[in-house]
């Protein structure tokens, strides 16, 4: 896989994770992990983190003609 393709795939994957957390936070979907309720604020943090990683992946993608 070329470096450009890797960055594109990583950016799309992180964007999908960010959108899933955003939907969970907006629709207030309850999640229990091991009998413990996962608070909604964790999804807001995950939206910011995954969104930042997605933006970073797309921004650091090599431009055409670069190795």
N, CA, C and O atoms as a Maestro MAE file, in Angstrom:
{
 s_m_m2io_version
 :::
 2.0.0
}

f_m_ct {
 s_m_title
 :::
 protein
 m_atom[268] {
  # First column is atom index #
  i_m_mmod_type
  r_m_x_coord
  r_m_y_coord
  r_m_z_coord
  i_m_residue_number
  s_m_chain_name
  s_m_pdb_residue_name
  s_m_pdb_atom_name
  i_m_atomic_number
  :::
  1 25 0.845 -1.165 0.000 1 A "UNK " " N  " 7
  2 3 0.000 0.000 0.000 1 A "UNK " " CA " 6
  3 2 0.893 1.230 0.000 1 A "UNK " " C  " 6
  4 15 1.844 1.320 0.777 1 A "UNK " " O  " 8
  5 25 0.587 2.156 -0.858 2 A "UNK " " N  " 7
  6 3 1.391 3.370 -0.924 2 A "UNK " " CA " 6
  7 2 1.102 4.256 0.286 2 A "UNK " " C  " 6
  8 15 0.088 4.097 0.966 2 A "UNK " " O  " 8
  9 25 2.001 5.176 0.532 3 A "UNK " " N  " 7
  10 3 1.866 6.081 1.679 3 A "UNK " " CA " 6
  11 2 0.609 6.931 1.538 3 A "UNK " " C  " 6
  12 15 -0.093 7.166 2.522 3 A "UNK " " O  " 8
  13 25 0.320 7.391 0.332 4 A "UNK " " N  " 7
  14 3 -0.856 8.217 0.097 4 A "UNK " " CA " 6
  15 2 -2.136 7.427 0.374 4 A "UNK " " C  " 6
  16 15 -3.065 7.949 0.990 4 A "UNK " " O  " 8
  17 25 -2.189 6.186 -0.072 5 A "UNK " " N  " 7
  18 3 -3.363 5.349 0.162 5 A "UNK " " CA " 6
  19 2 -3.536 5.059 1.649 5 A "UNK " " C  " 6
  20 15 -4.657 5.048 2.157 5 A "UNK " " O  " 8
  21 25 -2.422 4.825 2.351 6 A "UNK " " N  " 7
  22 3 -2.496 4.575 3.785 6 A "UNK " " CA " 6
  23 2 -3.110 5.764 4.506 6 A "UNK " " C  " 6
  24 15 -3.981 5.587 5.358 6 A "UNK " " O  " 8
  25 25 -2.670 6.964 4.179 7 A "UNK " " N  " 7
  26 3 -3.190 8.167 4.835 7 A "UNK " " CA " 6
  27 2 -4.677 8.357 4.524 7 A "UNK " " C  " 6
  28 15 -5.446 8.775 5.389 7 A "UNK " " O  " 8
  29 25 -5.074 8.052 3.303 8 A "UNK " " N  " 7
  30 3 -6.483 8.172 2.928 8 A "UNK " " CA " 6
  31 2 -7.330 7.173 3.714 8 A "UNK " " C  " 6
  32 15 -8.381 7.535 4.242 8 A "UNK " " O  " 8
  33 25 -6.883 5.925 3.795 9 A "UNK " " N  " 7
  34 3 -7.630 4.893 4.523 9 A "UNK " " CA " 6
  35 2 -7.690 5.232 6.017 9 A "UNK " " C  " 6
  36 15 -8.745 5.101 6.637 9 A "UNK " " O  " 8
  37 25 -6.577 5.661 6.592 10 A "UNK " " N  " 7
  38 3 -6.553 6.030 8.013 10 A "UNK " " CA " 6
  39 2 -7.478 7.217 8.272 10 A "UNK " " C  " 6
  40 15 -8.204 7.225 9.266 10 A "UNK " " O  " 8
  41 25 -7.461 8.209 7.403 11 A "UNK " " N  " 7
  42 3 -8.328 9.368 7.561 11 A "UNK " " CA " 6
  43 2 -9.799 8.993 7.510 11 A "UNK " " C  " 6
  44 15 -10.601 9.495 8.299 11 A "UNK " " O  " 8
  45 25 -10.149 8.125 6.596 12 A "UNK " " N  " 7
  46 3 -11.543 7.675 6.481 12 A "UNK " " CA " 6
  47 2 -11.943 6.858 7.700 12 A "UNK " " C  " 6
  48 15 -13.049 7.021 8.214 12 A "UNK " " O  " 8
  49 25 -11.062 5.982 8.169 13 A "UNK " " N  " 7
  50 3 -11.374 5.162 9.340 13 A "UNK " " CA " 6
  51 2 -11.579 6.024 10.584 13 A "UNK " " C  " 6
  52 15 -12.543 5.820 11.322 13 A "UNK " " O  " 8
  53 25 -10.694 6.974 10.822 14 A "UNK " " N  " 7
  54 3 -10.848 7.853 11.979 14 A "UNK " " CA " 6
  55 2 -12.094 8.727 11.844 14 A "UNK " " C  " 6
  56 15 -12.756 9.006 12.844 14 A "UNK " " O  " 8
  57 25 -12.424 9.161 10.640 15 A "UNK " " N  " 7
  58 3 -13.638 9.949 10.425 15 A "UNK " " CA " 6
  59 2 -14.877 9.117 10.736 15 A "UNK " " C  " 6
  60 15 -15.838 9.631 11.308 15 A "UNK " " O  " 8
  61 25 -14.866 7.840 10.367 16 A "UNK " " N  " 7
  62 3 -15.998 6.960 10.663 16 A "UNK " " CA " 6
  63 2 -16.171 6.782 12.171 16 A "UNK " " C  " 6
  64 15 -17.295 6.784 12.674 16 A "UNK " " O  " 8
  65 25 -15.064 6.628 12.885 17 A "UNK " " N  " 7
  66 3 -15.124 6.499 14.343 17 A "UNK " " CA " 6
  67 2 -15.665 7.786 14.959 17 A "UNK " " C  " 6
  68 15 -16.498 7.743 15.865 17 A "UNK " " O  " 8
  69 25 -15.193 8.927 14.470 18 A "UNK " " N  " 7
  70 3 -15.668 10.211 14.989 18 A "UNK " " CA " 6
  71 2 -17.171 10.372 14.739 18 A "UNK " " C  " 6
  72 15 -17.899 10.828 15.622 18 A "UNK " " O  " 8
  73 25 -17.632 10.007 13.559 19 A "UNK " " N  " 7
  74 3 -19.061 10.112 13.255 19 A "UNK " " CA " 6
  75 2 -19.897 9.166 14.104 19 A "UNK " " C  " 6
  76 15 -21.001 9.519 14.518 19 A "UNK " " O  " 8
  77 25 -19.385 7.967 14.369 20 A "UNK " " N  " 7
  78 3 -20.112 7.017 15.221 20 A "UNK " " CA " 6
  79 2 -20.242 7.566 16.646 20 A "UNK " " C  " 6
  80 15 -21.308 7.461 17.254 20 A "UNK " " O  " 8
  81 25 -19.176 8.142 17.173 21 A "UNK " " N  " 7
  82 3 -19.246 8.729 18.512 21 A "UNK " " CA " 6
  83 2 -20.155 9.956 18.523 21 A "UNK " " C  " 6
  84 15 -20.873 10.185 19.497 21 A "UNK " " O  " 8
  85 25 -20.131 10.741 17.456 22 A "UNK " " N  " 7
  86 3 -20.998 11.903 17.374 22 A "UNK " " CA " 6
  87 2 -22.469 11.472 17.389 22 A "UNK " " C  " 6
  88 15 -23.285 12.062 18.096 22 A "UNK " " O  " 8
  89 25 -22.797 10.449 16.613 23 A "UNK " " N  " 7
  90 3 -24.171 9.941 16.591 23 A "UNK " " CA " 6
  91 2 -24.566 9.409 17.970 23 A "UNK " " C  " 6
  92 15 -25.687 9.642 18.423 23 A "UNK " " O  " 8
  93 25 -23.660 8.700 18.634 24 A "UNK " " N  " 7
  94 3 -23.945 8.173 19.967 24 A "UNK " " CA " 6
  95 2 -24.211 9.319 20.942 24 A "UNK " " C  " 6
  96 15 -25.125 9.228 21.761 24 A "UNK " " O  " 8
  97 25 -23.436 10.384 20.868 25 A "UNK " " N  " 7
  98 3 -23.608 11.502 21.788 25 A "UNK " " CA " 6
  99 2 -24.885 12.289 21.478 25 A "UNK " " C  " 6
  100 15 -25.605 12.672 22.400 25 A "UNK " " O  " 8
  101 25 -25.173 12.534 20.207 26 A "UNK " " N  " 7
  102 3 -26.367 13.311 19.842 26 A "UNK " " CA " 6
  103 2 -27.660 12.569 20.158 26 A "UNK " " C  " 6
  104 15 -28.631 13.171 20.615 26 A "UNK " " O  " 8
  105 25 -27.671 11.259 19.914 27 A "UNK " " N  " 7
  106 3 -28.875 10.465 20.161 27 A "UNK " " CA " 6
  107 2 -28.912 9.880 21.571 27 A "UNK " " C  " 6
  108 15 -29.861 9.187 21.936 27 A "UNK " " O  " 8
  109 25 -27.878 10.161 22.358 28 A "UNK " " N  " 7
  110 3 -27.767 9.727 23.749 28 A "UNK " " CA " 6
  111 2 -28.019 8.219 23.910 28 A "UNK " " C  " 6
  112 15 -28.833 7.787 24.727 28 A "UNK " " O  " 8
  113 25 -27.300 7.448 23.111 29 A "UNK " " N  " 7
  114 3 -27.416 5.993 23.158 29 A "UNK " " CA " 6
  115 2 -26.665 5.479 24.382 29 A "UNK " " C  " 6
  116 15 -25.470 5.736 24.523 29 A "UNK " " O  " 8
  117 25 -27.340 4.764 25.260 30 A "UNK " " N  " 7
  118 3 -26.656 4.243 26.452 30 A "UNK " " CA " 6
  119 2 -25.761 3.056 26.090 30 A "UNK " " C  " 6
  120 15 -26.134 2.201 25.287 30 A "UNK " " O  " 8
  121 25 -24.586 3.023 26.693 31 A "UNK " " N  " 7
  122 3 -23.657 1.910 26.493 31 A "UNK " " CA " 6
  123 2 -23.218 1.420 27.858 31 A "UNK " " C  " 6
  124 15 -22.823 2.208 28.717 31 A "UNK " " O  " 8
  125 25 -23.291 0.111 28.050 32 A "UNK " " N  " 7
  126 3 -22.796 -0.528 29.265 32 A "UNK " " CA " 6
  127 2 -21.628 -1.419 28.885 32 A "UNK " " C  " 6
  128 15 -21.724 -2.235 27.967 32 A "UNK " " O  " 8
  129 25 -20.522 -1.253 29.603 33 A "UNK " " N  " 7
  130 3 -19.332 -2.081 29.370 33 A "UNK " " CA " 6
  131 2 -18.992 -2.779 30.676 33 A "UNK " " C  " 6
  132 15 -18.548 -2.146 31.634 33 A "UNK " " O  " 8
  133 25 -19.201 -4.069 30.705 34 A "UNK " " N  " 7
  134 3 -18.899 -4.834 31.905 34 A "UNK " " CA " 6
  135 2 -19.769 -4.437 33.090 34 A "UNK " " C  " 6
  136 15 -19.319 -4.469 34.235 34 A "UNK " " O  " 8
  137 25 -21.013 -4.063 32.814 35 A "UNK " " N  " 7
  138 3 -21.918 -3.671 33.877 35 A "UNK " " CA " 6
  139 2 -21.764 -2.229 34.331 35 A "UNK " " C  " 6
  140 15 -22.449 -1.802 35.261 35 A "UNK " " O  " 8
  141 25 -20.885 -1.476 33.698 36 A "UNK " " N  " 7
  142 3 -20.666 -0.078 34.052 36 A "UNK " " CA " 6
  143 2 -21.167 0.811 32.923 36 A "UNK " " C  " 6
  144 15 -20.835 0.586 31.759 36 A "UNK " " O  " 8
  145 25 -21.954 1.806 33.259 37 A "UNK " " N  " 7
  146 3 -22.481 2.742 32.258 37 A "UNK " " CA " 6
  147 2 -21.351 3.656 31.779 37 A "UNK " " C  " 6
  148 15 -20.643 4.251 32.591 37 A "UNK " " O  " 8
  149 25 -21.187 3.766 30.465 38 A "UNK " " N  " 7
  150 3 -20.165 4.643 29.882 38 A "UNK " " CA " 6
  151 2 -20.798 6.029 29.705 38 A "UNK " " C  " 6
  152 15 -21.792 6.163 28.991 38 A "UNK " " O  " 8
  153 25 -20.233 7.065 30.350 39 A "UNK " " N  " 7
  154 3 -20.852 8.395 30.254 39 A "UNK " " CA " 6
  155 2 -20.749 8.991 28.846 39 A "UNK " " C  " 6
  156 15 -19.848 8.665 28.072 39 A "UNK " " O  " 8
  157 25 -21.711 9.882 28.543 40 A "UNK " " N  " 7
  158 3 -21.743 10.500 27.212 40 A "UNK " " CA " 6
  159 2 -20.554 11.410 26.949 40 A "UNK " " C  " 6
  160 15 -20.150 11.565 25.797 40 A "UNK " " O  " 8
  161 25 -19.982 12.017 27.986 41 A "UNK " " N  " 7
  162 3 -18.883 12.951 27.753 41 A "UNK " " CA " 6
  163 2 -17.681 12.247 27.128 41 A "UNK " " C  " 6
  164 15 -16.872 12.882 26.453 41 A "UNK " " O  " 8
  165 25 -17.562 10.947 27.349 42 A "UNK " " N  " 7
  166 3 -16.452 10.201 26.742 42 A "UNK " " CA " 6
  167 2 -16.586 10.216 25.212 42 A "UNK " " C  " 6
  168 15 -15.586 10.288 24.499 42 A "UNK " " O  " 8
  169 25 -17.817 10.148 24.720 43 A "UNK " " N  " 7
  170 3 -18.014 10.199 23.271 43 A "UNK " " CA " 6
  171 2 -17.637 11.560 22.711 43 A "UNK " " C  " 6
  172 15 -17.108 11.641 21.603 43 A "UNK " " O  " 8
  173 25 -17.902 12.647 23.463 44 A "UNK " " N  " 7
  174 3 -17.512 13.969 22.981 44 A "UNK " " CA " 6
  175 2 -15.993 14.090 22.904 44 A "UNK " " C  " 6
  176 15 -15.464 14.698 21.973 44 A "UNK " " O  " 8
  177 25 -15.294 13.517 23.874 45 A "UNK " " N  " 7
  178 3 -13.828 13.517 23.833 45 A "UNK " " CA " 6
  179 2 -13.348 12.687 22.640 45 A "UNK " " C  " 6
  180 15 -12.401 13.071 21.952 45 A "UNK " " O  " 8
  181 25 -14.005 11.550 22.399 46 A "UNK " " N  " 7
  182 3 -13.630 10.686 21.281 46 A "UNK " " CA " 6
  183 2 -13.898 11.354 19.936 46 A "UNK " " C  " 6
  184 15 -13.140 11.154 18.987 46 A "UNK " " O  " 8
  185 25 -14.974 12.149 19.841 47 A "UNK " " N  " 7
  186 3 -15.251 12.890 18.604 47 A "UNK " " CA " 6
  187 2 -14.092 13.842 18.309 47 A "UNK " " C  " 6
  188 15 -13.605 13.914 17.181 47 A "UNK " " O  " 8
  189 25 -13.660 14.568 19.339 48 A "UNK " " N  " 7
  190 3 -12.555 15.516 19.146 48 A "UNK " " CA " 6
  191 2 -11.257 14.791 18.792 48 A "UNK " " C  " 6
  192 15 -10.538 15.208 17.883 48 A "UNK " " O  " 8
  193 25 -10.959 13.714 19.506 49 A "UNK " " N  " 7
  194 3 -9.714 12.975 19.260 49 A "UNK " " CA " 6
  195 2 -9.683 12.306 17.901 49 A "UNK " " C  " 6
  196 15 -8.716 12.458 17.154 49 A "UNK " " O  " 8
  197 25 -10.731 11.568 17.574 50 A "UNK " " N  " 7
  198 3 -10.767 10.878 16.280 50 A "UNK " " CA " 6
  199 2 -10.860 11.874 15.129 50 A "UNK " " C  " 6
  200 15 -10.285 11.651 14.064 50 A "UNK " " O  " 8
  201 25 -11.583 12.972 15.343 51 A "UNK " " N  " 7
  202 3 -11.654 14.006 14.309 51 A "UNK " " CA " 6
  203 2 -10.301 14.642 14.052 51 A "UNK " " C  " 6
  204 15 -9.935 14.906 12.907 51 A "UNK " " O  " 8
  205 25 -9.557 14.887 15.132 52 A "UNK " " N  " 7
  206 3 -8.212 15.458 14.977 52 A "UNK " " CA " 6
  207 2 -7.284 14.485 14.255 52 A "UNK " " C  " 6
  208 15 -6.509 14.887 13.387 52 A "UNK " " O  " 8
  209 25 -7.363 13.216 14.612 53 A "UNK " " N  " 7
  210 3 -6.515 12.220 13.942 53 A "UNK " " CA " 6
  211 2 -6.895 12.079 12.468 53 A "UNK " " C  " 6
  212 15 -6.023 11.885 11.620 53 A "UNK " " O  " 8
  213 25 -8.177 12.174 12.161 54 A "UNK " " N  " 7
  214 3 -8.612 12.110 10.768 54 A "UNK " " CA " 6
  215 2 -8.066 13.300 9.981 54 A "UNK " " C  " 6
  216 15 -7.541 13.141 8.879 54 A "UNK " " O  " 8
  217 25 -8.194 14.476 10.555 55 A "UNK " " N  " 7
  218 3 -7.661 15.667 9.886 55 A "UNK " " CA " 6
  219 2 -6.166 15.597 9.700 55 A "UNK " " C  " 6
  220 15 -5.645 16.005 8.662 55 A "UNK " " O  " 8
  221 25 -5.473 15.084 10.695 56 A "UNK " " N  " 7
  222 3 -4.019 14.948 10.617 56 A "UNK " " CA " 6
  223 2 -3.636 13.968 9.514 56 A "UNK " " C  " 6
  224 15 -2.693 14.212 8.761 56 A "UNK " " O  " 8
  225 25 -4.374 12.848 9.418 57 A "UNK " " N  " 7
  226 3 -4.067 11.854 8.383 57 A "UNK " " CA " 6
  227 2 -4.236 12.455 6.991 57 A "UNK " " C  " 6
  228 15 -3.400 12.238 6.113 57 A "UNK " " O  " 8
  229 25 -5.309 13.204 6.789 58 A "UNK " " N  " 7
  230 3 -5.517 13.810 5.472 58 A "UNK " " CA " 6
  231 2 -4.516 14.926 5.196 58 A "UNK " " C  " 6
  232 15 -4.051 15.078 4.066 58 A "UNK " " O  " 8
  233 25 -4.184 15.702 6.216 59 A "UNK " " N  " 7
  234 3 -3.257 16.815 6.026 59 A "UNK " " CA " 6
  235 2 -1.827 16.351 5.775 59 A "UNK " " C  " 6
  236 15 -1.082 17.020 5.059 59 A "UNK " " O  " 8
  237 25 -1.429 15.219 6.352 60 A "UNK " " N  " 7
  238 3 -0.057 14.751 6.213 60 A "UNK " " CA " 6
  239 2 0.129 13.830 5.010 60 A "UNK " " C  " 6
  240 15 1.219 13.302 4.791 60 A "UNK " " O  " 8
  241 25 -0.935 13.638 4.235 61 A "UNK " " N  " 7
  242 3 -0.847 12.796 3.035 61 A "UNK " " CA " 6
  243 2 0.113 13.447 2.047 61 A "UNK " " C  " 6
  244 15 0.015 14.649 1.799 61 A "UNK " " O  " 8
  245 25 1.030 12.687 1.483 62 A "UNK " " N  " 7
  246 3 1.976 13.265 0.519 62 A "UNK " " CA " 6
  247 2 1.249 13.794 -0.714 62 A "UNK " " C  " 6
  248 15 0.282 13.200 -1.190 62 A "UNK " " O  " 8
  249 25 1.728 14.898 -1.204 63 A "UNK " " N  " 7
  250 3 1.149 15.499 -2.405 63 A "UNK " " CA " 6
  251 2 1.605 14.713 -3.635 63 A "UNK " " C  " 6
  252 15 2.641 14.050 -3.584 63 A "UNK " " O  " 8
  253 25 0.854 14.773 -4.737 64 A "UNK " " N  " 7
  254 3 1.259 14.056 -5.943 64 A "UNK " " CA " 6
  255 2 2.669 14.466 -6.381 64 A "UNK " " C  " 6
  256 15 3.002 15.650 -6.427 64 A "UNK " " O  " 8
  257 25 3.465 13.486 -6.691 65 A "UNK " " N  " 7
  258 3 4.848 13.725 -7.120 65 A "UNK " " CA " 6
  259 2 5.848 13.612 -6.001 65 A "UNK " " C  " 6
  260 15 7.049 13.529 -6.259 65 A "UNK " " O  " 8
  261 25 5.383 13.607 -4.740 66 A "UNK " " N  " 7
  262 3 6.294 13.426 -3.606 66 A "UNK " " CA " 6
  263 2 6.423 11.929 -3.328 66 A "UNK " " C  " 6
  264 15 5.497 11.162 -3.592 66 A "UNK " " O  " 8
  265 25 7.567 11.521 -2.797 67 A "UNK " " N  " 7
  266 3 7.757 10.081 -2.498 67 A "UNK " " CA " 6
  267 2 6.908 9.617 -1.356 67 A "UNK " " C  " 6
  268 15 6.956 8.443 -0.988 67 A "UNK " " O  " 8
  :::
 }
 m_bond[267] {
  # First column is bond index #
  i_m_from
  i_m_to
  i_m_order
  :::
  1 1 2 1
  2 2 3 1
  3 3 4 2
  4 3 5 1
  5 5 6 1
  6 6 7 1
  7 7 8 2
  8 7 9 1
  9 9 10 1
  10 10 11 1
  11 11 12 2
  12 11 13 1
  13 13 14 1
  14 14 15 1
  15 15 16 2
  16 15 17 1
  17 17 18 1
  18 18 19 1
  19 19 20 2
  20 19 21 1
  21 21 22 1
  22 22 23 1
  23 23 24 2
  24 23 25 1
  25 25 26 1
  26 26 27 1
  27 27 28 2
  28 27 29 1
  29 29 30 1
  30 30 31 1
  31 31 32 2
  32 31 33 1
  33 33 34 1
  34 34 35 1
  35 35 36 2
  36 35 37 1
  37 37 38 1
  38 38 39 1
  39 39 40 2
  40 39 41 1
  41 41 42 1
  42 42 43 1
  43 43 44 2
  44 43 45 1
  45 45 46 1
  46 46 47 1
  47 47 48 2
  48 47 49 1
  49 49 50 1
  50 50 51 1
  51 51 52 2
  52 51 53 1
  53 53 54 1
  54 54 55 1
  55 55 56 2
  56 55 57 1
  57 57 58 1
  58 58 59 1
  59 59 60 2
  60 59 61 1
  61 61 62 1
  62 62 63 1
  63 63 64 2
  64 63 65 1
  65 65 66 1
  66 66 67 1
  67 67 68 2
  68 67 69 1
  69 69 70 1
  70 70 71 1
  71 71 72 2
  72 71 73 1
  73 73 74 1
  74 74 75 1
  75 75 76 2
  76 75 77 1
  77 77 78 1
  78 78 79 1
  79 79 80 2
  80 79 81 1
  81 81 82 1
  82 82 83 1
  83 83 84 2
  84 83 85 1
  85 85 86 1
  86 86 87 1
  87 87 88 2
  88 87 89 1
  89 89 90 1
  90 90 91 1
  91 91 92 2
  92 91 93 1
  93 93 94 1
  94 94 95 1
  95 95 96 2
  96 95 97 1
  97 97 98 1
  98 98 99 1
  99 99 100 2
  100 99 101 1
  101 101 102 1
  102 102 103 1
  103 103 104 2
  104 103 105 1
  105 105 106 1
  106 106 107 1
  107 107 108 2
  108 107 109 1
  109 109 110 1
  110 110 111 1
  111 111 112 2
  112 111 113 1
  113 113 114 1
  114 114 115 1
  115 115 116 2
  116 115 117 1
  117 117 118 1
  118 118 119 1
  119 119 120 2
  120 119 121 1
  121 121 122 1
  122 122 123 1
  123 123 124 2
  124 123 125 1
  125 125 126 1
  126 126 127 1
  127 127 128 2
  128 127 129 1
  129 129 130 1
  130 130 131 1
  131 131 132 2
  132 131 133 1
  133 133 134 1
  134 134 135 1
  135 135 136 2
  136 135 137 1
  137 137 138 1
  138 138 139 1
  139 139 140 2
  140 139 141 1
  141 141 142 1
  142 142 143 1
  143 143 144 2
  144 143 145 1
  145 145 146 1
  146 146 147 1
  147 147 148 2
  148 147 149 1
  149 149 150 1
  150 150 151 1
  151 151 152 2
  152 151 153 1
  153 153 154 1
  154 154 155 1
  155 155 156 2
  156 155 157 1
  157 157 158 1
  158 158 159 1
  159 159 160 2
  160 159 161 1
  161 161 162 1
  162 162 163 1
  163 163 164 2
  164 163 165 1
  165 165 166 1
  166 166 167 1
  167 167 168 2
  168 167 169 1
  169 169 170 1
  170 170 171 1
  171 171 172 2
  172 171 173 1
  173 173 174 1
  174 174 175 1
  175 175 176 2
  176 175 177 1
  177 177 178 1
  178 178 179 1
  179 179 180 2
  180 179 181 1
  181 181 182 1
  182 182 183 1
  183 183 184 2
  184 183 185 1
  185 185 186 1
  186 186 187 1
  187 187 188 2
  188 187 189 1
  189 189 190 1
  190 190 191 1
  191 191 192 2
  192 191 193 1
  193 193 194 1
  194 194 195 1
  195 195 196 2
  196 195 197 1
  197 197 198 1
  198 198 199 1
  199 199 200 2
  200 199 201 1
  201 201 202 1
  202 202 203 1
  203 203 204 2
  204 203 205 1
  205 205 206 1
  206 206 207 1
  207 207 208 2
  208 207 209 1
  209 209 210 1
  210 210 211 1
  211 211 212 2
  212 211 213 1
  213 213 214 1
  214 214 215 1
  215 215 216 2
  216 215 217 1
  217 217 218 1
  218 218 219 1
  219 219 220 2
  220 219 221 1
  221 221 222 1
  222 222 223 1
  223 223 224 2
  224 223 225 1
  225 225 226 1
  226 226 227 1
  227 227 228 2
  228 227 229 1
  229 229 230 1
  230 230 231 1
  231 231 232 2
  232 231 233 1
  233 233 234 1
  234 234 235 1
  235 235 236 2
  236 235 237 1
  237 237 238 1
  238 238 239 1
  239 239 240 2
  240 239 241 1
  241 241 242 1
  242 242 243 1
  243 243 244 2
  244 243 245 1
  245 245 246 1
  246 246 247 1
  247 247 248 2
  248 247 249 1
  249 249 250 1
  250 250 251 1
  251 251 252 2
  252 251 253 1
  253 253 254 1
  254 254 255 1
  255 255 256 2
  256 255 257 1
  257 257 258 1
  258 258 259 1
  259 259 260 2
  260 259 261 1
  261 261 262 1
  262 262 263 1
  263 263 264 2
  264 263 265 1
  265 265 266 1
  266 266 267 1
  267 267 268 2
  :::
 }
}
